[in-house]
Amino acid sequence: MPAASAKQAFSREEVRRALGITEKQLRSWERQGLVTPSAEFAFKDLVGLQTLVRLRRQRVPPVRIRQALGALREKLRDVHNPLNDLRIYADGPHIRVDLDVGTMEPVSGQLLLNFDQAELRKLLSFPPPERVGANSVTAHRKRLEAEMLFERALDMEQNGAPIQDVIAAYEQAVALDPRSTGALVNLGTIHFNARSFAKAEDYYRRALEIDPEYALAHFNLANLYDEKGERAKALRHYLAALKQNPRYADAHYNIALLYQSSGETMKAVRHWQAYLKLDPNSSWAAIARRELERIKSATVLRGGA
């Protein structure tokens, strides 16, 4: 009898228990773009989350973590998820990354030891350095200030601050950095919840103009169209979210509902089944199983007619 294989997927509850974090904290990291939203996490994801927990316990601000991850994706072209794929750690107030040829400061791309330049070119494909001037320094400061405002707005929103104060903080972040997609999406969601659909759509679309591969923006825009009864547009954006993140359980769920309501039952079945693989134990899973049973019963009845 072969040895049992290691567990391949962990539920959100298992991840929270293993790492000693709350659902609120996990959702906050997802909203900040530090973690890809998912109902289940692979072992490799768990390793990346452990790195994130360690950095936060060492009091590295989320803004600095996100800045470092973005820089690593840009500078190390073959690395898509730095938390999972690299050894990242805190060195006092700084973030360092261990590479085969030495230790790197991720934002500047500076290697902290001297190595043969040919070796470095093989490992790293850096874009041409920008000329440092007053304008670039000012822009950098604005981006950092925008990040801090975004973090502040998130904290305010999670702690029940007056919604107009939250909106003002997000809008200040966007004013300082018009490419702040996280702030744009969160503004969209605030207006969506207030049923100000035109404003919500505008914010979601602005986020997608900046980052067409932003799965959460596609998903939220799909929810908006779904709420308005524009099912074709909703389906298009749900599928776009799923293209960017095939493990997006909520996208599978909503796509299944759309296909089922339009009579495309076989497509609905595929997405119900995909959803249940990703989220088998929640109250929503019970609904998914019920809908699958309804489809099965209807198919049997038609077959026997």
Backbone hydrogen bonds in HBPLUS format (Angstrom, degrees):
<---DONOR---> <-ACCEPTOR-->    atom                        ^
c    i                          cat <-CA-CA->   ^        H-A-AA   ^      H-
h    n   atom  resd res      DA  || num        DHA   H-A  angle D-A-AA Bond
n    s   type  num  typ     dist DA aas  dist angle  dist       angle   num
A0010-PHE N   A0041-PHE O   2.72 MM  31  5.09 146.0  1.83 139.4 151.2     1
A0041-PHE N   A0010-PHE O   2.78 MM  31  5.09 152.5  1.86 141.9 151.4     2
A0015-VAL N   A0011-SER O   2.93 MM   4  6.23 159.7  1.97 153.4 159.3     3
A0016-ARG N   A0012-ARG O   2.85 MM   4  6.09 165.9  1.87 154.5 158.2     4
A0017-ARG N   A0013-GLU O   2.95 MM   4  6.12 162.0  1.98 148.1 153.2     5
A0018-ALA N   A0014-GLU O   2.88 MM   4  6.00 160.0  1.92 148.0 153.8     6
A0019-LEU N   A0015-VAL O   2.96 MM   4  6.08 153.6  2.03 151.3 157.6     7
A0020-GLY N   A0016-ARG O   2.79 MM   4  5.60 125.5  2.09 142.0 154.4     8
A0021-ILE N   A0016-ARG O   3.14 MM   5  4.98 151.0  2.23 132.0 138.9     9
A0026-LEU N   A0022-THR O   3.04 MM   4  6.37 161.3  2.07 149.6 154.4    10
A0027-ARG N   A0023-GLU O   2.88 MM   4  6.06 165.5  1.90 153.5 157.3    11
A0028-SER N   A0024-LYS O   2.97 MM   4  6.10 147.3  2.08 139.4 148.8    12
A0029-TRP N   A0025-GLN O   3.01 MM   4  6.34 156.8  2.07 150.6 155.6    13
A0030-GLU N   A0026-LEU O   3.03 MM   4  6.33 151.0  2.11 145.4 153.8    14
A0031-ARG N   A0027-ARG O   2.90 MM   4  6.16 159.3  1.95 149.5 154.6    15
A0032-GLN N   A0028-SER O   2.96 MM   4  6.18 142.2  2.11 143.9 154.5    16
A0034-LEU N   A0029-TRP O   2.94 MM   5  5.20 145.2  2.07 163.3 160.2    17
A0033-GLY N   A0030-GLU O   3.10 MM   3  5.22 158.2  2.15 103.9 110.3    18
A0045-ASP N   A0042-ALA O   3.00 MM   3  5.13 119.4  2.38  97.6 112.8    19
A0046-LEU N   A0042-ALA O   3.03 MM   4  6.44 148.8  2.13 147.9 157.1    20
A0046-LEU N   A0043-PHE O   3.03 MM   3  4.98 115.9  2.45  92.7 108.7    21
A0047-VAL N   A0043-PHE O   3.07 MM   4  6.48 149.1  2.16 149.6 157.3    22
A0048-GLY N   A0044-LYS O   3.13 MM   4  6.50 156.6  2.18 145.0 150.8    23
A0049-LEU N   A0045-ASP O   2.84 MM   4  6.15 154.7  1.91 151.5 158.9    24
A0050-GLN N   A0046-LEU O   2.94 MM   4  6.18 146.7  2.05 143.8 152.7    25
A0051-THR N   A0047-VAL O   3.15 MM   4  6.53 149.4  2.25 144.3 151.9    26
A0052-LEU N   A0048-GLY O   3.05 MM   4  6.42 154.3  2.12 145.6 152.6    27
A0053-VAL N   A0049-LEU O   2.85 MM   4  6.13 162.4  1.88 153.5 157.7    28
A0054-ARG N   A0050-GLN O   2.94 MM   4  6.14 159.7  1.98 146.4 152.1    29
A0055-LEU N   A0051-THR O   2.95 MM   4  6.22 159.6  1.99 151.9 157.0    30
A0056-ARG N   A0052-LEU O   3.00 MM   4  6.24 161.1  2.04 152.7 157.5    31
A0057-ARG N   A0053-VAL O   2.90 MM   4  6.12 156.0  1.95 151.0 158.0    32
A0058-GLN N   A0054-ARG O   3.00 MM   4  6.22 131.6  2.24 139.3 152.0    33
A0058-GLN N   A0055-LEU O   3.19 MM   3  5.08 131.2  2.45  90.6 103.8    34
A0060-VAL N   A0055-LEU O   3.00 MM   5  5.51 164.2  2.02 152.9 152.2    35
A0059-ARG N   A0056-ARG O   2.86 MM   3  4.89 148.8  1.95 107.9 111.0    36
A0064-ARG N   A0061-PRO O   3.01 MM   3  5.40 125.4  2.32 107.1 120.1    37
A0065-ILE N   A0061-PRO O   3.12 MM   4  6.51 155.6  2.18 151.5 159.0    38
A0066-ARG N   A0062-PRO O   2.85 MM   4  6.06 171.7  1.86 160.2 161.3    39
A0067-GLN N   A0063-VAL O   3.03 MM   4  6.12 154.7  2.10 138.7 146.2    40
A0068-ALA N   A0064-ARG O   2.96 MM   4  6.11 157.0  2.01 144.4 150.4    41
A0069-LEU N   A0065-ILE O   2.91 MM   4  6.18 162.2  1.94 156.4 161.1    42
A0070-GLY N   A0066-ARG O   2.98 MM   4  6.13 163.1  2.01 149.7 154.1    43
A0071-ALA N   A0067-GLN O   3.05 MM   4  6.24 157.0  2.10 144.7 151.0    44
A0072-LEU N   A0068-ALA O   2.94 MM   4  6.18 155.0  2.00 149.9 156.7    45
A0073-ARG N   A0069-LEU O   3.02 MM   4  6.28 157.4  2.07 149.9 155.4    46
A0074-GLU N   A0070-GLY O   3.15 MM   4  6.37 147.9  2.26 141.6 150.2    47
A0075-LYS N   A0071-ALA O   2.89 MM   4  6.07 158.7  1.93 151.5 157.3    48
A0076-LEU N   A0072-LEU O   2.81 MM   4  5.57 162.1  1.84 147.2 152.4    49
A0079-VAL N   A0076-LEU O   2.97 MM   3  5.60 168.0  1.98 126.9 130.5    50
A0084-ASN N   A0081-ASN O   2.99 MM   3  5.55 128.3  2.26 115.0 127.4    51
A0085-ASP N   A0081-ASN O   2.97 MM   4  6.06 157.7  2.02 154.6 161.6    52
A0086-LEU N   A0082-PRO O   2.94 MM   4  5.31 148.5  2.04 147.1 146.1    53
A0098-ASP N   A0087-ARG O   3.04 MM  11  5.53 162.6  2.07 156.8 161.3    54
A0089-TYR N   A0096-ARG O   3.04 MM   7  5.52 162.8  2.07 150.8 155.3    55
A0096-ARG N   A0089-TYR O   2.86 MM   7  5.52 171.1  1.87 167.3 170.3    56
A0091-ASP N   A0094-HIS O   2.71 MM   3  5.07 169.3  1.72 148.5 151.2    57
A0094-HIS N   A0091-ASP O   3.12 MM   3  5.07 159.8  2.16 120.0 118.5    58
A0097-VAL N   A0104-MET O   2.97 MM   7  5.15 142.2  2.11 145.0 155.2    59
A0104-MET N   A0097-VAL O   2.80 MM   7  5.15 162.1  1.83 148.9 154.7    60
A0099-LEU N   A0102-GLY O   2.70 MM   3  5.19 162.9  1.73 163.9 169.9    61
A0102-GLY N   A0099-LEU O   3.19 MM   3  5.19 156.9  2.25 102.7 109.7    62
A0112-LEU N   A0103-THR O   2.77 MM   9  5.58 172.7  1.78 170.0 171.6    63
A0105-GLU N   A0110-GLN O   2.92 MM   5  5.41 163.3  1.95 152.8 157.2    64
A0109-GLY N   A0105-GLU O   2.81 MM   4  5.50 141.8  1.96 154.1 166.8    65
A0119-GLU N   A0116-ASP O   3.08 MM   3  5.48 123.4  2.41 106.6 119.7    66
A0120-LEU N   A0116-ASP O   3.21 MM   4  6.61 154.6  2.28 148.7 156.2    67
A0121-ARG N   A0117-GLN O   2.98 MM   4  6.23 157.1  2.04 151.1 156.4    68
A0122-LYS N   A0118-ALA O   3.19 MM   4  6.43 146.2  2.31 141.2 149.4    69
A0123-LEU N   A0119-GLU O   3.18 MM   4  6.47 147.1  2.29 144.3 152.8    70
A0123-LEU N   A0120-LEU O   3.09 MM   3  5.14 120.7  2.46  95.0 109.7    71
A0124-LEU N   A0120-LEU O   2.82 MM   4  5.89 176.6  1.82 165.9 166.6    72
A0137-VAL N   A0133-GLY O   3.08 MM   4  6.27 158.5  2.12 153.7 160.0    73
A0138-THR N   A0134-ALA O   2.96 MM   4  6.16 160.8  2.00 150.3 155.5    74
A0139-ALA N   A0135-ASN O   2.93 MM   4  6.16 160.0  1.97 149.8 155.3    75
A0140-HIS N   A0136-SER O   2.96 MM   4  6.09 154.9  2.02 142.4 149.1    76
A0141-ARG N   A0137-VAL O   2.99 MM   4  6.26 157.8  2.04 149.5 155.2    77
A0142-LYS N   A0138-THR O   2.95 MM   4  6.22 154.4  2.02 148.7 155.9    78
A0143-ARG N   A0139-ALA O   2.97 MM   4  6.26 156.3  2.03 148.7 154.6    79
A0144-LEU N   A0140-HIS O   3.01 MM   4  6.31 161.1  2.05 151.0 155.8    80
A0145-GLU N   A0141-ARG O   2.90 MM   4  6.12 158.7  1.94 148.7 154.9    81
A0146-ALA N   A0142-LYS O   2.81 MM   4  6.01 153.0  1.89 147.0 155.1    82
A0147-GLU N   A0143-ARG O   2.91 MM   4  6.17 154.0  1.97 147.8 154.5    83
A0148-MET N   A0144-LEU O   3.02 MM   4  6.33 156.0  2.08 147.1 153.1    84
A0149-LEU N   A0145-GLU O   2.95 MM   4  6.23 153.3  2.02 146.8 154.3    85
A0150-PHE N   A0146-ALA O   2.87 MM   4  6.12 151.9  1.95 147.6 155.8    86
A0151-GLU N   A0147-GLU O   2.95 MM   4  6.27 160.9  1.99 151.2 155.4    87
A0152-ARG N   A0148-MET O   2.93 MM   4  6.16 156.2  1.99 143.9 151.0    88
A0153-ALA N   A0149-LEU O   2.83 MM   4  6.07 158.6  1.88 149.6 155.2    89
A0154-LEU N   A0150-PHE O   2.93 MM   4  6.21 158.1  1.98 152.4 158.2    90
A0155-ASP N   A0151-GLU O   3.01 MM   4  6.30 164.8  2.03 151.5 154.9    91
A0156-MET N   A0152-ARG O   2.88 MM   4  6.13 160.7  1.92 152.1 157.9    92
A0157-GLU N   A0153-ALA O   2.84 MM   4  6.04 162.6  1.87 151.9 156.4    93
A0158-GLN N   A0154-LEU O   2.93 MM   4  6.15 162.4  1.96 154.2 158.7    94
A0159-ASN N   A0155-ASP O   2.98 MM   4  6.07 135.1  2.19 142.3 153.9    95
A0159-ASN N   A0156-MET O   3.22 MM   3  5.18 130.9  2.48  93.1 106.2    96
A0161-ALA N   A0156-MET O   2.92 MM   5  5.08 171.3  1.93 152.4 149.9    97
A0160-GLY N   A0157-GLU O   3.38 MM   3  5.43 165.9  2.40 105.6 106.7    98
A0165-ASP N   A0162-PRO O   2.96 MM   3  5.44 129.2  2.22 110.3 123.4    99
A0166-VAL N   A0162-PRO O   3.17 MM   4  6.57 152.3  2.25 148.8 157.2   100
A0167-ILE N   A0163-ILE O   2.89 MM   4  6.16 164.8  1.91 152.7 156.3   101
A0168-ALA N   A0164-GLN O   2.98 MM   4  6.10 156.8  2.03 139.1 145.6   102
A0169-ALA N   A0165-ASP O   3.06 MM   4  6.31 153.2  2.13 144.3 150.6   103
A0170-TYR N   A0166-VAL O   3.02 MM   4  6.36 165.3  2.04 158.2 161.5   104
A0171-GLU N   A0167-ILE O   2.83 MM   4  6.02 162.1  1.86 154.6 160.2   105
A0172-GLN N   A0168-ALA O   2.91 MM   4  6.10 147.8  2.01 142.9 151.4   106
A0173-ALA N   A0169-ALA O   3.06 MM   4  6.35 152.2  2.14 144.5 151.8   107
A0174-VAL N   A0170-TYR O   2.99 MM   4  6.37 154.5  2.06 149.8 156.5   108
A0175-ALA N   A0171-GLU O   2.87 MM   4  6.08 151.7  1.94 144.7 152.9   109
A0176-LEU N   A0172-GLN O   3.05 MM   4  6.30 150.9  2.14 146.5 153.0   110
A0177-ASP N   A0173-ALA O   2.87 MM   4  6.05 152.8  1.94 146.0 154.7   111
A0180-SER N   A0177-ASP O   2.95 MM   3  5.58 143.7  2.08 134.2 132.5   112
A0181-THR N   A0179-ARG O   2.90 MM   2  5.65 119.7  2.27 114.0  96.9   113
A0184-LEU N   A0180-SER O   3.11 MM   4  6.43 158.6  2.16 150.8 157.4   114
A0185-VAL N   A0181-THR O   2.90 MM   4  6.10 165.1  1.92 155.1 158.0   115
A0186-ASN N   A0182-GLY O   3.03 MM   4  6.19 161.0  2.07 146.5 152.1   116
A0187-LEU N   A0183-ALA O   2.91 MM   4  6.08 151.4  1.99 146.3 154.1   117
A0188-GLY N   A0184-LEU O   2.94 MM   4  6.19 154.3  2.00 145.0 152.6   118
A0189-THR N   A0185-VAL O   2.93 MM   4  6.26 151.7  2.01 148.1 155.4   119
A0190-ILE N   A0186-ASN O   3.02 MM   4  6.26 155.0  2.09 144.6 150.7   120
A0191-HIS N   A0187-LEU O   3.07 MM   4  6.34 165.2  2.09 153.0 156.3   121
A0192-PHE N   A0188-GLY O   2.81 MM   4  6.01 146.6  1.92 144.4 155.2   122
A0193-ASN N   A0189-THR O   2.91 MM   4  6.09 163.2  1.94 149.9 153.2   123
A0194-ALA N   A0190-ILE O   3.12 MM   4  6.38 134.8  2.34 135.5 147.8   124
A0196-SER N   A0191-HIS O   2.76 MM   5  5.03 159.4  1.80 161.4 156.2   125
A0195-ARG N   A0192-PHE O   2.83 MM   3  4.80 155.5  1.88 105.3 112.2   126
A0200-ALA N   A0196-SER O   3.04 MM   4  6.26 164.7  2.06 155.0 160.0   127
A0201-GLU N   A0197-PHE O   2.85 MM   4  5.98 165.4  1.87 151.9 155.5   128
A0202-ASP N   A0198-ALA O   3.08 MM   4  6.27 156.1  2.14 143.0 149.5   129
A0203-TYR N   A0199-LYS O   3.07 MM   4  6.40 160.7  2.11 154.5 158.3   130
A0204-TYR N   A0200-ALA O   2.99 MM   4  6.26 168.4  2.00 158.0 161.1   131
A0205-ARG N   A0201-GLU O   2.89 MM   4  6.01 164.0  1.92 152.6 157.3   132
A0206-ARG N   A0202-ASP O   2.97 MM   4  6.15 153.1  2.04 145.5 153.1   133
A0207-ALA N   A0203-TYR O   3.05 MM   4  6.34 154.3  2.12 148.4 154.8   134
A0208-LEU N   A0204-TYR O   3.04 MM   4  6.37 153.0  2.11 146.8 154.2   135
A0209-GLU N   A0205-ARG O   2.87 MM   4  6.12 143.1  2.01 147.4 157.5   136
A0210-ILE N   A0206-ARG O   3.28 MM   4  6.54 146.8  2.40 140.5 147.9   137
A0211-ASP N   A0207-ALA O   2.90 MM   4  6.14 160.7  1.93 148.4 154.6   138
A0214-TYR N   A0211-ASP O   3.12 MM   3  5.56 151.5  2.20 127.8 125.4   139
A0218-HIS N   A0214-TYR O   3.17 MM   4  6.53 159.8  2.21 155.0 160.8   140
A0219-PHE N   A0215-ALA O   2.89 MM   4  6.16 162.7  1.92 154.2 159.3   141
A0220-ASN N   A0216-LEU O   2.88 MM   4  6.05 166.1  1.90 151.8 155.1   142
A0221-LEU N   A0217-ALA O   2.95 MM   4  6.05 158.6  2.00 146.0 152.3   143
A0222-ALA N   A0218-HIS O   2.88 MM   4  6.08 152.0  1.96 146.9 155.1   144
A0223-ASN N   A0219-PHE O   2.94 MM   4  6.28 152.9  2.01 147.6 154.9   145
A0224-LEU N   A0220-ASN O   3.04 MM   4  6.35 151.2  2.12 143.3 150.8   146
A0225-TYR N   A0221-LEU O   3.02 MM   4  6.38 162.8  2.05 152.5 155.7   147
A0226-ASP N   A0222-ALA O   2.81 MM   4  5.99 157.3  1.86 152.4 159.7   148
A0227-GLU N   A0223-ASN O   2.89 MM   4  6.09 156.2  1.95 147.2 153.0   149
A0228-LYS N   A0224-LEU O   3.06 MM   4  6.37 142.8  2.20 143.1 153.6   150
A0228-LYS N   A0225-TYR O   3.13 MM   3  5.00 121.1  2.49  90.4 105.4   151
A0230-GLU N   A0225-TYR O   2.83 MM   5  5.01 147.5  1.94 155.5 150.5   152
A0229-GLY N   A0226-ASP O   3.07 MM   3  5.08 154.7  2.14 101.1 108.9   153
A0234-ALA N   A0230-GLU O   3.00 MM   4  6.24 158.7  2.05 150.8 157.7   154
A0235-LEU N   A0231-ARG O   2.84 MM   4  6.00 168.2  1.86 153.3 155.7   155
A0236-ARG N   A0232-ALA O   3.07 MM   4  6.26 158.0  2.12 143.7 149.7   156
A0237-HIS N   A0233-LYS O   3.16 MM   4  6.44 158.2  2.21 151.2 155.4   157
A0238-TYR N   A0234-ALA O   2.89 MM   4  6.14 155.8  1.95 156.1 163.9   158
A0239-LEU N   A0235-LEU O   2.94 MM   4  6.06 165.5  1.96 153.1 156.6   159
A0240-ALA N   A0236-ARG O   3.05 MM   4  6.24 141.9  2.20 133.3 144.1   160
A0241-ALA N   A0237-HIS O   2.94 MM   4  6.17 153.9  2.01 144.3 150.2   161
A0242-LEU N   A0238-TYR O   2.97 MM   4  6.26 153.4  2.05 145.7 153.5   162
A0243-LYS N   A0239-LEU O   2.88 MM   4  6.09 142.1  2.02 141.3 151.5   163
A0244-GLN N   A0240-ALA O   3.25 MM   4  6.55 151.0  2.34 143.7 149.5   164
A0245-ASN N   A0241-ALA O   2.97 MM   4  6.21 143.4  2.11 141.7 152.9   165
A0248-TYR N   A0245-ASN O   2.99 MM   3  5.52 142.7  2.14 131.2 129.4   166
A0249-ALA N   A0247-ARG O   2.97 MM   2  5.69 112.0  2.44 114.3  97.4   167
A0251-ALA N   A0248-TYR O   3.14 MM   3  5.49 126.0  2.45 105.0 118.3   168
A0252-HIS N   A0248-TYR O   3.24 MM   4  6.65 157.4  2.29 152.7 158.9   169
A0253-TYR N   A0249-ALA O   3.01 MM   4  6.35 158.8  2.06 154.1 160.2   170
A0254-ASN N   A0250-ASP O   3.02 MM   4  6.25 168.1  2.04 150.5 152.4   171
A0255-ILE N   A0251-ALA O   2.91 MM   4  6.02 158.4  1.96 152.0 158.5   172
A0256-ALA N   A0252-HIS O   2.93 MM   4  6.07 157.3  1.98 148.4 154.6   173
A0257-LEU N   A0253-TYR O   3.12 MM   4  6.47 155.1  2.18 147.4 153.6   174
A0258-LEU N   A0254-ASN O   3.04 MM   4  6.31 157.3  2.09 145.6 151.4   175
A0259-TYR N   A0255-ILE O   2.90 MM   4  6.17 169.3  1.91 159.7 161.8   176
A0260-GLN N   A0256-ALA O   2.88 MM   4  5.99 160.2  1.92 149.0 155.2   177
A0261-SER N   A0257-LEU O   2.94 MM   4  6.07 159.3  1.98 148.0 153.3   178
A0262-SER N   A0258-LEU O   3.14 MM   4  6.33 134.2  2.36 140.7 152.2   179
A0262-SER N   A0259-TYR O   3.21 MM   3  5.20 133.3  2.44  94.2 106.7   180
A0264-GLU N   A0259-TYR O   2.86 MM   5  4.99 142.2  2.01 157.9 151.6   181
A0263-GLY N   A0260-GLN O   3.15 MM   3  5.17 163.5  2.18 105.0 109.1   182
A0268-ALA N   A0264-GLU O   3.04 MM   4  6.31 154.5  2.11 147.6 155.8   183
A0269-VAL N   A0265-THR O   2.80 MM   4  6.05 157.1  1.85 151.6 157.0   184
A0270-ARG N   A0266-MET O   3.18 MM   4  6.45 158.3  2.23 143.6 148.0   185
A0271-HIS N   A0267-LYS O   3.22 MM   4  6.54 157.1  2.28 148.3 153.7   186
A0272-TRP N   A0268-ALA O   2.84 MM   4  6.10 155.8  1.90 157.1 164.9   187
A0273-GLN N   A0269-VAL O   2.92 MM   4  6.08 164.5  1.95 153.7 157.7   188
A0274-ALA N   A0270-ARG O   2.97 MM   4  6.18 153.5  2.04 139.5 147.3   189
A0275-TYR N   A0271-HIS O   2.90 MM   4  6.02 157.1  1.95 143.4 149.5   190
A0276-LEU N   A0272-TRP O   2.98 MM   4  6.25 160.4  2.02 150.4 155.1   191
A0277-LYS N   A0273-GLN O   3.10 MM   4  6.36 142.9  2.24 144.6 153.8   192
A0278-LEU N   A0274-ALA O   3.31 MM   4  6.58 144.9  2.44 141.6 150.1   193
A0278-LEU N   A0275-TYR O   3.02 MM   3  5.24 125.5  2.32 100.6 114.7   194
A0279-ASP N   A0275-TYR O   2.81 MM   4  5.99 148.9  1.91 154.9 165.3   195
A0285-ALA N   A0282-SER O   3.07 MM   3  5.13 130.3  2.33  94.8 107.9   196
A0288-ALA N   A0284-TRP O   2.98 MM   4  6.33 156.3  2.03 148.3 155.0   197
A0289-ARG N   A0285-ALA O   2.91 MM   4  6.20 159.1  1.95 151.9 156.6   198
A0290-ARG N   A0286-ALA O   3.02 MM   4  6.22 151.7  2.10 139.9 148.0   199
A0291-GLU N   A0287-ILE O   2.90 MM   4  6.20 156.8  1.95 153.8 159.5   200
A0292-LEU N   A0288-ALA O   2.95 MM   4  6.22 156.2  2.01 148.2 154.9   201
A0293-GLU N   A0289-ARG O   2.95 MM   4  6.17 154.4  2.01 145.6 152.6   202
A0294-ARG N   A0290-ARG O   2.93 MM   4  6.24 148.4  2.03 144.3 153.3   203
A0295-ILE N   A0291-GLU O   3.00 MM   4  6.29 156.3  2.05 148.7 154.2   204
A0296-LYS N   A0292-LEU O   2.94 MM   4  6.18 160.9  1.97 148.8 154.3   205
A0297-SER N   A0293-GLU O   2.86 MM   4  6.05 162.4  1.89 150.2 154.7   206
A0298-ALA N   A0294-ARG O   2.95 MM   4  6.09 161.4  1.99 147.3 152.5   207
A0299-THR N   A0295-ILE O   2.93 MM   4  6.10 153.5  2.00 147.8 155.1   208
A0300-VAL N   A0296-LYS O   2.98 MM   4  6.26 156.7  2.04 150.1 156.1   209
A0301-LEU N   A0297-SER O   2.96 MM   4  6.17 160.0  2.00 150.1 155.5   210
A0302-ARG N   A0298-ALA O   2.99 MM   4  6.18 158.8  2.03 146.1 151.5   211
A0303-GLY N   A0299-THR O   2.91 MM   4  6.07 154.7  1.97 144.1 151.8   212
A0304-GLY N   A0300-VAL O   2.94 MM   4  6.15 139.0  2.11 142.9 153.6   213
A0305-ALA N   A0302-ARG O   3.25 MM   3  5.15 149.9  2.35  96.4 105.3   214
